[in-house]
Amino acid sequence: MTLPTYFISHGGGPWPYMPEMQSANALLAQSLADISRQLDARPKAILMVSAHWVSRNGFKVMTCAQPPMLYDYHGFPEQTYKVSYPAPGAPWLAQRVSQLLSDAGLRHEADETRGFDHGAFVPASIMYPDADVPISQLSINAGYEPDLHLRLGQALAPLREEGVLIVGSGLSYHNLREIYGGGSEASAQFDTWLQHVMLDLPPQERDRALIHWQTAPCARQAHPQEDHLIPLMVAAGAAGDEPATCIYHEKTAFAGITVSSFRFGAASHD
């Protein structure tokens, strides 16, 4: 079975652990919980490519067998710095990723101490609340080159045949200065472009459009820094010629922000 790949908008901060934020994120939670239902069986592991792990001089691969928690957010309630998502790591997957990146000529190194950042444990806690699926993380590169990250995804594509679920975790809109006011129109215009690229263009044209994403309407208003968009390139690269499906779309996220998530490839159950 060939698993689909995903690009998910992971929401803001540790929202699943804050009752006051859960209702505002109900549609997002529903879309994340539905991912496991879309698959025939539980994956052997998840490879999470999070916007919150950025490395220089290549990529980094998490090798820890029992990853700690990394509370990489600020200004949230005290209890959110004590939450635990005790999913096991996947050193075997890290080794396989390293082999694939070496075969593709992509520079990388192991990281033995990296913990789960909130771009990983927040969505995973909704997707698999029992924390029973091993997870390894892979960084994005600080240069944010779209073509490099498409190549990264292409190198990882064999994992889809090996029971590994590849998830790019970011946000389709990420301008923190305007996300809680002022970003509605920009997010809507950028999302309209993104929906067209994802759903209407053939895969090769889709990839070319992603490489030139900065020409999209309101591109830099939507992503002043593109760290939260780059995981999309990895998911799309791993998808190859697979079509995309929008699995989450909301026009009222945060303060009237339009956000989306996508699946590449067919689901076993829709």
ABEGO torsion letter per residue (X at the ends): XBBBBBBBBAEBEAAAABAAAAAAAAAAAAAAAAAAAABABBBABBBBBBAABBBBGEBBBBABABBBBBBBBBGBBAAAAABBBABBBBAAAAAAAAAAAAAAGBBBBBBAABBBBAAAAAAAAAABAAGABBBBBBBBBAAGBAAAAAAAAAAAAAAAAAGBBBBBBBBABBBAAAAAEGAAAAAAAAAAAAAAAAAABBAAAAAAAAAAAAABBGAAAABABAAAAAAAAAAAAAAEABBBBBABBBAABEBGBBBBBBBBEBBABX
